[in-house]
Amino acid sequence: MNQPHIPASISCATGRRRFLGGIGVSSLAALLPAEAARASTQATAPVKTSARIVIAGGGAAGLTAANKLATQLTGATIIMVDRRKEHYYQPGFTLVAAGIKPQDYTVSQTSSYVPNGVEWLNEAVVELDPVGNKVVTDSGKRLAYDFLIVATGLELNYGAIEGMDAALIGQNGLGSIYHGPQAAADTWKALSTFADQGGIGLFGRPSGEMKCAGAPLKYTFISDDHLRRRGNRGKAELIYMAHAKSLFSVPIVAEKVRMLYQDRGVKVRHEHVLQSIDLGRKVPATRPPTVWSSRTTISSTWCRRCERRRWCATAPCLGPRVSGRPMAGWRWTAARCVTSASPMYLASVTSRACPRARPLPA
């Protein structure tokens, strides 16, 4: 597929910098008093404060928070903690897995987006102490804070799918764009092979929160497109496993996708979630068990897919964690990115009881 070449230094870095510096106002305003909230929307003078702010995580959400706070506050101590030096432009994973962009399109350096006035501590957060208002890093550093922003993202819990092995993405007809740039590139190789050979393609998503609820829907369209471009659509059967009774949470979008799927011959199985997969035999199992074809055997807990299946695009279950520690009992706010389908997860972490907003220290 021929695509116009745009230098990564322009298309990627410029777009990301605008993204990281230009959104998240409404979410961050909730952490500031009325004066700072007005400053975020009216471009007034920065708020003077001696507040000590720690940002756990240096991905899109953490960098967005750092950029907004650096421009709206003066005198504050802002520390961003993240061990990874590479920044992943995760919305681009779908483009890589579609064969539209190269793998390096999604990779840049975190240091390029850290604003002046923000200290980047290149370590991992291993413990949060909301009672003592401290963050502990993997080197043992204890960082005190007045305000904490948790932007650690979501854990990719591939282990929740029995038999799933992220190391095998790209092999035996298995694809998943979420694991990283390499997995996205490997997924494209698997899709390209499927588009040449045909077969049965299964697409789905987990039942809980995920980075991009539209990605599996989009990738189904992308697979259909590649099959048609190569003249092999008649050799393939595409099935989308919707986790709920609707294809998408927004009714008008769900109906549009339903109509397009019907027009393109994509079959839909509602309330189906992938539970396990036998990669060697290409045999998946879903909840609830369903008769997929006349060559399917059923047990009381799972179903066997016929051997024609050659392509399975799976999405892992996700949940907020910090270095393996589940963050249950805390209130999370999903601040949807306006330029990306991937949600950012920000939280003002305190004890289980959410306190009233506190004014910034003078």
C-alpha positions in Angstrom: 0.0 0.0 0.0 1.6 3.2 -1.2 1.5 6.0 1.4 3.0 9.5 1.2 6.2 9.6 3.2 6.2 12.2 6.0 9.5 12.5 8.0 9.0 11.1 11.4 10.7 14.2 12.9 7.8 16.3 11.6 4.8 14.1 11.6 5.5 12.3 14.9 7.4 14.6 17.1 5.5 17.7 16.2 2.1 16.0 16.6 3.1 14.4 19.9 4.4 17.6 21.3 1.2 19.4 20.5 -0.8 16.5 22.0 1.3 16.3 25.2 1.1 20.0 25.8 -2.4 20.8 24.6 -4.8 18.5 26.4 -5.9 17.4 29.8 -6.9 20.8 31.0 -10.2 19.7 32.5 -8.7 16.7 34.3 -5.8 18.6 35.8 -8.0 21.6 36.8 -9.7 19.2 39.3 -6.4 19.0 41.2 -6.0 22.8 41.4 -8.0 25.5 43.3 -10.4 27.8 41.5 -7.6 30.3 40.7 -5.5 27.7 38.9 -8.5 26.3 37.1 -9.3 29.7 35.7 -5.6 30.1 34.7 -5.8 26.9 32.7 -8.6 28.1 30.5 -8.1 31.9 30.4 -4.3 31.9 29.9 -3.7 34.2 32.9 -0.4 34.5 34.8 0.9 31.3 36.3 -0.2 30.5 39.9 2.5 31.0 42.5 2.9 28.0 44.8 5.4 26.0 46.8 3.6 22.7 46.2 5.5 19.6 45.7 3.9 17.5 43.0 5.0 13.9 42.0 3.8 12.4 38.8 4.0 8.6 38.7 4.4 7.6 35.1 5.9 9.4 32.1 3.7 8.2 29.2 1.2 10.3 27.4 -0.8 11.1 30.5 2.2 11.8 32.8 3.9 14.0 30.2 0.6 15.9 29.5 0.2 16.6 33.2 3.9 17.7 33.5 3.5 20.1 30.6 0.3 21.7 31.8 1.5 22.1 35.4 4.9 23.5 34.2 3.0 26.3 32.3 0.3 27.0 34.9 2.4 27.0 38.0 5.5 28.9 39.2 7.5 28.0 42.2 6.2 24.4 42.4 8.5 21.4 42.6 7.4 18.9 39.9 8.9 15.5 39.7 8.0 12.9 37.1 9.0 9.3 37.8 9.4 6.8 35.0 12.1 4.3 34.2 11.5 3.8 30.5 13.5 6.2 28.3 11.6 5.4 25.1 8.2 7.0 24.5 5.6 5.0 22.6 3.1 6.7 20.5 0.5 4.0 21.1 -2.2 5.2 18.8 0.3 4.5 16.0 0.5 0.8 16.9 -2.6 0.2 14.8 -1.0 1.9 11.8 2.1 -0.2 12.1 0.0 -3.4 12.4 -1.9 -2.3 9.3 1.3 -2.0 7.3 0.8 1.8 6.9 3.7 3.0 9.1 7.1 1.5 10.0 7.8 0.3 13.5 10.0 3.2 14.4 7.2 5.7 13.7 5.9 5.0 17.2 9.1 5.3 19.1 10.8 8.5 20.3 12.6 9.7 23.4 10.8 10.7 26.6 13.4 13.4 27.2 12.1 15.2 24.1 8.8 16.0 25.8 9.9 16.8 29.4 9.4 20.5 29.9 11.7 23.0 31.6 11.0 23.1 35.3 10.1 19.4 35.6 12.6 16.9 37.1 12.5 13.5 35.4 13.6 10.8 37.8 14.5 7.8 35.6 13.4 5.1 38.1 10.3 2.9 38.6 7.7 3.5 41.2 7.3 0.4 43.4 5.2 1.7 46.2 2.6 4.4 46.9 1.9 5.6 50.4 -1.2 7.8 50.3 -1.4 8.0 54.1 2.2 9.2 54.5 2.1 11.2 51.2 5.2 9.4 49.8 6.3 7.5 46.7 9.0 4.9 46.8 11.1 4.0 43.8 13.0 0.9 42.9 16.3 2.4 44.2 14.7 3.0 47.6 14.2 6.8 47.2 11.2 8.1 49.1 9.6 11.1 47.5 7.3 13.2 49.6 4.5 15.1 47.9 1.6 17.5 48.5 -0.1 16.2 45.3 0.3 13.0 43.5 -0.8 12.2 39.9 -0.8 8.5 39.1 -0.4 8.0 35.4 1.1 4.6 35.2 -1.2 3.3 32.5 -2.7 -0.1 32.4 -1.1 -3.5 32.8 -1.3 -5.7 29.7 -2.6 -8.9 31.4 -2.1 -11.5 28.6 -2.0 -14.1 31.3 -5.7 -13.8 31.8 -6.1 -15.6 28.5 -5.2 -19.3 29.1 -2.6 -20.5 26.6 -1.8 -17.0 25.4 1.9 -16.2 25.0 2.9 -12.7 24.0 6.2 -14.0 22.7 4.3 -15.8 20.0 2.5 -12.8 18.6 3.0 -12.9 14.8 3.2 -16.7 14.7 0.5 -19.3 14.1 -2.0 -16.6 13.0 -1.9 -14.7 16.3 -1.9 -10.9 16.3 -2.1 -8.2 19.0 -1.1 -4.6 18.6 -1.0 -3.7 22.3 2.2 -5.4 23.4 4.5 -2.8 21.8 6.1 -1.6 18.5 7.6 -5.0 17.7 4.4 -6.9 18.4 2.5 -4.4 16.1 5.1 -5.1 13.3 4.8 -8.9 13.8 1.0 -8.6 13.8 1.3 -6.9 10.4 3.3 -9.8 9.0 0.7 -12.3 10.3 -2.1 -10.2 8.8 -0.3 -10.0 5.5 0.0 -13.7 5.3 -3.7 -14.1 6.2 -4.6 -11.7 3.5 -2.7 -13.8 0.9 -4.1 -17.2 2.1 -7.6 -16.4 3.5 -9.3 -18.5 6.2 -11.2 -17.6 9.3 -10.3 -14.4 11.2 -11.5 -13.8 14.8 -11.4 -10.4 16.3 -12.3 -9.4 19.8 -11.6 -7.4 23.0 -11.7 -8.0 26.8 -14.7 -7.4 28.9 -13.1 -4.8 31.1 -11.3 -1.5 30.5 -8.9 -1.3 27.6 -6.6 1.2 26.0 -8.7 1.7 22.9 -12.2 0.2 22.6 -12.3 1.1 18.9 -9.0 -0.6 17.9 -10.4 -4.2 17.4 -13.3 -2.7 15.4 -10.8 -0.8 13.2 -8.5 -3.7 12.8 -11.4 -5.8 11.5 -12.0 -3.2 8.9 -8.3 -3.1 8.0 -8.2 -6.8 7.6 -11.2 -6.7 5.4 -9.6 -4.0 3.3 -6.3 -5.9 2.8 -8.2 -9.1 1.7 -10.2 -7.1 -0.8 -7.1 -5.3 -2.2 -5.5 -8.7 -2.8 -8.7 -10.2 -4.3 -9.0 -12.8 -1.6 -12.1 -11.5 0.4 -14.1 -14.5 -0.9 -11.5 -16.8 0.7 -12.0 -15.4 4.2 -14.6 -15.4 6.9 -14.3 -12.5 9.4 -16.0 -12.8 12.8 -16.0 -10.0 15.4 -16.6 -11.2 19.0 -18.3 -8.3 20.8 -17.9 -8.5 24.6 -21.3 -6.9 25.1 -24.7 -6.7 23.5 -23.5 -3.7 21.5 -20.5 -3.2 19.3 -19.6 0.1 20.9 -20.7 2.1 24.0 -21.8 5.1 21.9 -25.1 4.1 20.2 -24.7 6.1 17.0 -21.2 4.6 16.5 -22.3 1.1 17.3 -25.1 1.3 14.7 -22.8 2.7 12.1 -20.3 -0.1 12.7 -23.1 -2.7 12.6 -24.3 -1.4 9.2 -20.7 -1.3 7.8 -20.0 -4.8 9.1 -23.2 -6.1 7.5 -22.3 -4.4 4.2 -18.8 -5.9 4.3 -19.9 -9.4 5.3 -18.4 -9.3 8.8 -20.2 -11.7 11.2 -20.8 -10.6 14.8 -21.1 -12.7 17.9 -22.3 -10.7 20.9 -21.3 -11.3 24.5 -18.3 -13.4 23.5 -14.9 -13.0 25.3 -11.8 -15.0 24.5 -11.0 -17.2 27.4 -8.3 -19.5 26.1 -6.4 -20.4 23.0 -4.4 -23.4 21.7 -1.9 -21.7 19.5 -0.4 -24.8 18.0 -3.8 -26.2 16.9 -5.3 -22.7 16.4 -8.2 -23.6 18.7 -9.8 -20.8 20.7 -12.4 -20.9 23.4 -14.9 -18.2 24.3 -17.3 -17.4 27.1 -20.1 -18.3 26.7 -19.4 -21.5 24.7 -20.9 -21.3 21.2 -21.3 -23.5 18.2 -19.2 -21.7 15.6 -19.7 -24.1 12.7 -20.8 -27.6 11.8 -17.3 -28.9 12.5 -17.3 -27.7 16.1 -17.3 -29.8 19.3 -18.7 -28.3 22.5 -18.1 -29.0 26.2 -19.9 -27.4 29.1 -17.2 -24.7 29.6 -15.6 -24.0 26.3 -15.9 -24.5 22.6 -13.4 -25.7 19.9 -13.1 -23.7 16.7 -12.8 -25.6 13.5 -9.3 -26.0 12.1 -9.9 -23.5 9.3 -9.1 -20.5 11.6 -5.8 -18.9 10.5 -6.0 -15.5 12.1 -6.9 -14.3 15.6 -6.5 -10.7 16.7 -6.7 -10.6 20.5 -6.6 -7.9 23.1 -5.4 -8.5 26.6 -7.3 -7.8 29.8 -6.1 -4.6 31.5 -6.0 -3.0 34.9 -4.2 -0.2 36.8 -1.1 -1.4 38.7 2.1 -0.1 40.0 5.0 -2.6 39.7 2.8 -5.6 40.2 0.8 -4.1 43.1 -3.0 -3.9 42.3 -4.4 -0.4 43.0 -7.8 -1.5 44.3 -10.0 0.7 46.4 -8.8 4.0 44.9 -10.9 6.2 42.7 -9.8 6.5 39.1 -10.8 9.1 36.5 -10.5 8.3 32.8 -9.6 11.4 31.0 -10.2 10.6 27.3 -7.6 12.0 24.9 -9.1 14.2 22.3 -6.5 13.3 19.6 -6.3 9.6 20.5 -8.6 6.7 21.0 -6.5 5.6 23.9 -7.7 6.8 27.4 -5.3 8.2 29.9 -5.8 7.2 33.5 -5.1 9.9 36.0 -5.8 9.7 39.7 -5.4 12.0 42.7 -4.3 9.3 45.1 -5.3 9.6 48.7 -6.8 7.1 51.2 -9.9 5.2 50.2 -12.0 8.1 51.3 -11.8 10.8 48.6 -11.1 14.1 50.5 -12.3 17.6 49.5 -10.0 19.5 47.1 -7.2 21.2 49.0 -5.8 24.6 48.1 -2.2 24.7 46.8 0.4 25.8 49.4 1.3 29.4 49.1 
